[in-house]
Amino acid sequence: MVAIRLLVETADTAIGKLRILLTGGTGFIGQHVQKYLLSAGHDVKVFVRQKPSRQLGLMLGCVPVFGDLNDQDSVREAVTDCDLIVYCAGTVKGAEFKDFTEANISGVKRFASALLLVGSINARFLLISSLAASRPYISDYAQSKYLGEQALKGIEGLRWSILRPPAVYGLGDTEMLKIFRLIRIGIAPLIGPSNQMLSFLHVEDLARSIICTIDASDEMDRCCVDLHDGQLGGYSWSDIIKAVRGNSIALRLPIPRPVANILAALNRKTAERLRYSPMLTEGKVRELSQQEWICDNSRITEKTGWTPRIDLIEGVGQLV
Ligand SMILES: NC(=O)c1ccc[n+]([C@@H]2O[C@H](COP(=O)([O-])OP(=O)(O)OC[C@H]3O[C@@H](n4cnc5c(N)ncnc54)[C@H](OP(=O)(O)O)[C@@H]3O)[C@@H](O)[C@H]2O)c1
């Protein structure tokens, strides 16, 4: 059963109507991207895994194309005559490296190769990567995102752009919301150093940056850019607590790294037994323990004119 939601926002596009294939359209970020692509006037097909009586969450105007990232034939068929792939599919949780490879590496390679063969002339590939790809040695997830980028760059003759967002939050997200909710009740769990600095991006700004990247296709050709919400140098934990609780204080609960690793190991074992994909793993602990995850907007702004509109205070205010 396809759930249909009405389009509520409009946006402008500087270029003509494109035939776009969106992967990962059923996910947190992909849902917002659907809305922006449609609003920009493009023809949007969404590549989805078929599951009985599943709520796909497709918007009115998006056409589902059923297939599997692993299935060469369905990928090829979906990509035929396509002008642009927006690759938003990805695996963000997993117990080991192999859990991340299919969606983050092999799928990128399969879609990009097919696009070159059967896509329209001058077809392009826009990959939603991650700031984590800048530190591939940190975790299985980070490595898989890096290798996904490399796979795309390795397709000779293809036009591509890569966006590397930091932590993304907004309506429909469940991961960041857990942290914001804890802070809301007055507890701020800190796995990283107390003076850690973090960049964030609201999902609506990310979706809008995709439209700007599409519109600036020549300037963004073969470009890999970072983007954040406009807070230069990122947010401290005091800033994050302030965004959630205003002037009320929160109890900072430092979780020593060995304790975090024990929790991660327990979570991994439980996940194996109960068959779910674990978010907290030793790799995630290493990611969370970094001194900073900050980045720079200047290249994307220079090339596309995109600037962020929603800072953490406004974005979190809408959520909690
Ligand atoms: N969320 C963040 O903070 C963040 C930050 C930086 C970068 N990113 C990147 O943004 C992308 C989207 O993230 P998200 O937060 O929206 O994740 P998400 O909510 O988990 O959505 C993932 C999407 O990918 C699809 N997918 C995963 N494995 C697939 C497979 N094997 N075959 C077909 N489809 C598959 C899922 O389809 P199903 O619905 O069928 O499972 C879903 O549509 C990821 O590449 C992630 O690395 C996210």
The ligand as a Gaussian input file, in Angstrom:
#p B3LYP/6-31G(d) Opt

LIG

0 1
 N       21.004000      11.048000       9.206000
 C       22.170000      11.656000       9.306000
 O       22.479000      12.307000      10.320000
 C       23.154000      11.604000       8.153000
 C       24.290000      12.425000       8.223000
 C       25.205000      12.398000       7.168000
 C       24.972000      11.565000       6.086000
 N       23.872000      10.765000       6.049000
 C       23.685000       9.876000       4.894000
 O       22.421000      10.141000       4.287000
 C       21.888000       8.934000       3.736000
 C       20.455000       8.742000       4.229000
 O       20.465000       8.683000       5.640000
 P       19.119000       8.589000       6.495000
 O       19.416000       9.144000       7.840000
 O       17.969000       9.120000       5.704000
 O       18.987000       6.996000       6.641000
 P       17.681000       6.105000       6.771000
 O       16.539000       6.849000       7.361000
 O       18.131000       4.849000       7.443000
 O       17.283000       5.762000       5.261000
 C       18.075000       4.922000       4.490000
 C       17.421000       4.721000       3.138000
 O       18.254000       3.849000       2.364000
 C       17.499000       2.749000       1.917000
 N       18.324000       1.546000       1.893000
 C       19.196000       1.125000       2.820000
 N       19.731000      -0.047000       2.463000
 C       19.176000      -0.368000       1.264000
 C       19.306000      -1.453000       0.362000
 N       20.153000      -2.453000       0.618000
 N       18.552000      -1.459000      -0.759000
 C       17.694000      -0.436000      -1.016000
 N       17.526000       0.626000      -0.217000
 C       18.258000       0.652000       0.902000
 C       16.380000       2.583000       2.932000
 O       15.335000       1.849000       2.337000
 P       14.284000       1.009000       3.211000
 O       13.252000       2.021000       3.669000
 O       13.759000       0.012000       2.258000
 O       15.048000       0.409000       4.356000
 C       16.040000       4.046000       3.219000
 O       15.214000       4.554000       2.210000
 C       22.834000       7.813000       4.150000
 O       23.661000       7.513000       3.069000
 C       23.662000       8.416000       5.277000
 O       24.965000       7.872000       5.290000
 C       22.949000      10.764000       7.060000

